[in-house]
Amino acid sequence: MTGLLVLSLAALAAVGFGLYRRHVDGRFVAHADAAPTAWDHVAAASTGAVPGDRATLVQFSSAFCAPCRTARVVLADVADQEDGVHHVEIDAEKHLDLVRALDVRRTPTTLVLDAAGHEVLRAAGAPQKQQVLAALAHAEGGSR
């Protein structure tokens, strides 16, 4: 009888955690940016990266992260379709100082930087295309 109770509680906890993750993964939330700008950190870590005229989507990934591949496709697609938006992917494992400086806690994490290079929003988990487009609109002050 005790085993059945423990099994039921474990199943309930697993379902609850799964529902929580479904709710929060990929959602963009406002994030306070500290000086120097987030772009200054990113540019120092990724040679040849160019900021977007409107916004920059900075994705932190790791080699064995399946959701990172999904995020890469979505973010690259949005950057290709939206004028003035660039996508930059950073390998979190190779740039631990940058991960610490920007307080990235899991992969994938996506930062939305405004035209000035300041972090406006961030999402942990793979965002959907509609979420990215809404985040870009928010980053521009809803002027789209």
C-alpha positions as CSV (number, residue, x, y, z in Angstrom):
1,M,0.0,0.0,0.0
2,T,2.8,2.4,0.8
3,G,4.5,1.7,-2.5
4,L,1.3,2.6,-4.4
5,L,1.1,5.9,-2.5
6,V,4.7,6.7,-3.2
7,L,4.2,5.8,-6.9
8,S,1.1,8.0,-7.1
9,L,2.9,11.0,-5.5
10,A,5.9,10.6,-7.9
11,A,3.6,10.4,-10.9
12,L,1.7,13.5,-9.7
13,A,4.9,15.4,-9.2
14,A,6.2,14.5,-12.6
15,V,2.9,15.6,-14.3
16,G,3.0,18.8,-12.4
17,F,6.6,19.5,-13.3
18,G,5.8,18.7,-17.0
19,L,2.9,21.1,-17.0
20,Y,5.0,23.8,-15.4
21,R,7.7,23.4,-18.0
22,R,5.2,23.4,-20.9
23,H,3.9,26.7,-19.5
24,V,7.2,28.5,-19.1
25,D,9.5,27.1,-21.9
26,G,10.0,29.6,-24.7
27,R,8.2,32.5,-23.0
28,F,10.0,35.8,-23.2
29,V,10.3,37.8,-20.0
30,A,11.7,41.3,-19.4
31,H,15.3,41.3,-18.1
32,A,17.2,44.2,-16.7
33,D,20.4,44.9,-18.7
34,A,23.5,46.1,-17.0
35,A,26.3,48.2,-18.4
36,P,28.1,47.4,-20.6
37,T,25.5,46.4,-23.1
38,A,24.8,42.7,-23.7
39,W,26.0,43.2,-27.3
40,D,29.4,44.3,-26.0
41,H,29.7,40.9,-24.3
42,V,28.5,39.0,-27.3
43,A,30.7,40.8,-29.8
44,A,33.8,40.1,-27.6
45,A,32.9,36.4,-27.6
46,S,31.9,35.9,-31.2
47,T,34.2,37.2,-33.9
48,G,32.5,38.5,-37.0
49,A,29.0,38.7,-35.4
50,V,27.1,41.8,-36.6
51,P,24.2,43.4,-34.7
52,G,20.9,43.9,-36.4
53,D,19.7,47.3,-37.3
54,R,16.4,46.6,-35.5
55,A,17.2,43.8,-33.2
56,T,19.5,40.9,-32.5
57,L,18.5,37.4,-31.5
58,V,21.3,35.9,-29.4
59,Q,20.9,32.2,-28.8
60,F,23.0,30.2,-26.3
61,S,23.2,26.5,-27.2
62,S,25.1,23.4,-26.3
63,A,26.2,20.5,-28.4
64,F,23.8,17.8,-27.2
65,C,20.8,20.0,-26.7
66,A,17.8,18.9,-28.9
67,P,15.7,22.0,-28.2
68,C,18.6,24.1,-29.3
69,R,18.3,22.8,-32.8
70,T,14.6,23.7,-32.8
71,A,15.4,27.2,-31.5
72,R,18.1,27.6,-34.2
73,V,15.7,26.9,-37.0
74,V,13.0,29.2,-35.6
75,L,15.3,32.1,-34.8
76,A,17.2,31.8,-38.2
77,D,13.8,31.8,-40.0
78,V,12.6,34.9,-38.2
79,A,15.9,36.7,-38.9
80,D,15.7,35.8,-42.6
81,Q,12.1,37.0,-42.9
82,E,12.5,40.2,-40.8
83,D,14.5,43.1,-42.2
84,G,17.2,44.4,-39.8
85,V,17.0,41.4,-37.5
86,H,20.1,39.2,-37.1
87,H,20.5,35.8,-35.3
88,V,23.8,35.0,-33.5
89,E,24.4,31.6,-31.9
90,I,26.8,31.2,-29.1
91,D,28.2,27.8,-27.8
92,A,27.6,28.1,-24.1
93,E,30.2,25.5,-23.3
94,K,33.0,27.3,-25.1
95,H,32.0,30.7,-23.6
96,L,31.5,30.1,-19.9
97,D,32.6,33.7,-19.0
98,L,30.0,35.1,-21.2
99,V,27.4,32.7,-19.8
100,R,28.2,33.9,-16.3
101,A,28.3,37.6,-17.3
102,L,24.9,37.4,-18.8
103,D,23.4,35.0,-16.2
104,V,22.4,32.3,-18.7
105,R,21.2,29.3,-16.7
106,R,20.2,26.7,-19.3
107,T,20.2,26.0,-23.0
108,P,18.7,27.1,-25.2
109,T,18.4,30.7,-23.9
110,T,17.5,33.4,-26.3
111,L,18.2,37.1,-25.7
112,V,16.4,39.8,-27.6
113,L,18.7,42.8,-28.0
114,D,17.3,46.2,-29.2
115,A,19.1,48.3,-31.9
116,A,21.4,49.8,-29.2
117,G,22.5,46.3,-28.0
118,H,20.6,46.3,-24.7
119,E,18.9,43.2,-23.6
120,V,15.1,43.7,-23.7
121,L,13.7,40.2,-23.3
122,R,15.0,36.7,-22.7
123,A,13.5,33.2,-23.0
124,A,14.7,29.9,-21.6
125,G,13.7,27.0,-23.8
126,A,12.8,26.8,-27.5
127,P,10.5,29.7,-28.4
128,Q,7.8,29.4,-31.1
129,K,7.9,31.7,-34.1
130,Q,4.9,33.7,-32.9
131,Q,6.6,34.3,-29.5
132,V,9.7,35.6,-31.3
133,L,7.7,37.9,-33.5
134,A,5.8,39.2,-30.4
135,A,9.2,39.7,-28.6
136,L,10.5,41.7,-31.5
137,A,7.4,43.9,-31.5
138,H,7.9,44.5,-27.8
139,A,11.6,45.2,-28.3
140,E,10.7,48.0,-30.7
141,G,8.1,49.4,-28.4
142,G,5.2,48.0,-30.2
143,S,5.9,50.1,-33.3
144,R,5.7,47.3,-35.8
